[in-house]
Amino acid sequence: MVEIVELRQIEYGQWATLYKAYADFYKVSLTEEQLQTVWTWLDGHETELRGLAALIDGKPEGIIHYRRFLRPLAGEVGIFLDDIFVCPSARRKGVGKALLDRLQDIADAQGCTVIRWMTAEHNHGAQNFYDQFGKKTGWITYDHKMGCDDDCDRK
């Protein structure tokens, strides 16, 4: 049985272990300072970042980070799913589905009209899973790195 709780109901170390595993998948190194910053953001007071944890037998096996965003062209509010991670040993046990189902409940309760997320083009396993919950869009994402000259933006 999967239990979904507010992220702040688990300990920092439990969350950090899961989040570092998520970052490792994407080959991103996180410093302790970065982890502490994100953990602080997850209290939602200065940012709208929130989180959920999936527990199996009381042990955190998955996490999700999300935030509300405004949709000016639609005059609506949506939820952006920043991060979702399920321990490899807990995959295909309903953890990801339980997290997304709970996020849908939150979106419904808040009057949000869409849940939006991104994944890496090479992450076919995640895409196969996400195809059950949403529709791929035709939008292309761009980043502009601040403090960089024009040449570094294209790399």
Stockholm file with secondary structure:
# STOCKHOLM 1.0

chainA/1-155         MVEIVELRQIEYGQWATLYKAYADFYKVSLTEEQLQTVWTWLDGHETELRGLAALIDGKPEGIIHYRRFLRPLAGEVGIFLDDIFVCPSARRKGVGKALLDRLQDIADAQGCTVIRWMTAEHNHGAQNFYDQFGKKTGWITYDHKMGCDDDCDRK
#=GR chainA/1-155 SS CEEEEEGGGSCHHHHHHHHHHHHHHTTCCCCHHHHHHHHHHTTCSSSCCEEEEEEETTEEEEEEEEEEEEETTTTEEEEEEEEEEECGGGTTTTHHHHHHHHHHHHHHHTTCCCEEECCCTTCHHHHHHHTTTCCCCSCCCCCCCTTCCHHHHTC
#=GC SS_cons         CEEEEEGGGSCHHHHHHHHHHHHHHTTCCCCHHHHHHHHHHTTCSSSCCEEEEEEETTEEEEEEEEEEEEETTTTEEEEEEEEEEECGGGTTTTHHHHHHHHHHHHHHHTTCCCEEECCCTTCHHHHHHHTTTCCCCSCCCCCCCTTCCHHHHTC
//
